[in-house]
Amino acid sequence: MDIVWHDHKITKEVRQEQHGHKSCVIWFTGLSGSGKSSVASELERALVQQFNAKTYLLDGDNVRHGLCKDLGFTADDRVENIRRVGEISKLFVDAGLITLSAFISPFRTERRLARELLEDGEFIEVFVDTPLSECEKRDPKGLYQKAREGKIKNFTGIDSKYETPENPEIHLENGKQTIQESVEQIITYLKKHNYLASL
């Protein structure tokens, strides 16, 4: 196929300078009900209000309404779902945005592939570490109960495995800390590594 990548005059670096901060992907991974979306949403609010950051939040349920609505929840479909999200995240980083991606993304391989799409330092893995028992207790959508009853197949943590991150940049113990404490932990990391510093 005669497909050629076109380099344009406005680069990622120009966009980052315009926004006043580095672009990156903050990738939240954890079980269903672990608090990924809640932390990501509150973090985005804080980044916009406190730092005037340019952001975009990609959420697992939301992308399945459009971009990934043709995918199910088999292992292959989960991998393709994350591949697509990884590619979209890469484009948003190129646009100079701080991109927050909140997905179960249960397999280490798929998370590594998403990381490898980006340059060094542009992928920040956040493990939202909430025990399965706590996630089941919360069960905001009633999914664990349905999975236990056999009404949902290939449900992560029940009949489909979740591979915990081996060396995440940020480890949130969501069963022990508040959402605000998690947000502050991430912001502290971003400040320490100069993601929020004016360029």
Secondary structure, DSSP 8 states (H G I E B T S, - for coil): --------SS-HHHHHHHHTS--EEEEEE--TTSSHHHHHHHHHHHHHHHH---EEEEEHHHHTTTTTTT--SSHHHHHHHHHHHHHHHHHHHHTT-EEEEE-----HHHHHHHHHTS-TTSEEEEEE---HHHHHHH-TTSHHHHHHTTSS-S-BTTTB-----SS-SEEE-TTTS-HHHHHHHHHHHHHHTTSSS--
